[in-house]
Amino acid sequence: MKTYNLIDTYLEHIDRRIPWLSKQTGISDTALRKPRYYKKSEYTLKNMVKIAIALDMDLNELKKIEWDD
């Protein structure tokens, strides 16, 4: 599963969108959307933890992500 798919799944579950997540995390809308459109772009660990906390995500969910080497 791609990172943005995991995030989208959680956002859909709580009926929220990227602008809401941006306000909750302090991460810009652009930075949150970038990995969806640019293959070389990924979230930092710090940002992933912020996203997980905002979405009330179990950090073990991060294991489902297909990390590119």
C-alpha positions, 0 to 999 in steps of 0.5 A: 500500500502506498503512503497516500493510500493509507492516509486517504483511507483514514481520512475517508473513515473520519470524513476529513480532507487534506486541508484539515490534516494540514491544519492538524499537523502543521504540514502544508497542503502541498507537502501532503499531496506531493508524494501522490504526484511525484515518485521521488517524494516521500514523507519524513518520519517526523511528518508520518508520526504527525499524520498518524497522531492526527488521524489516531492511527496505530503506528503499526499501520506504517508497516503496511506501507510499501517503502521504496528503496 
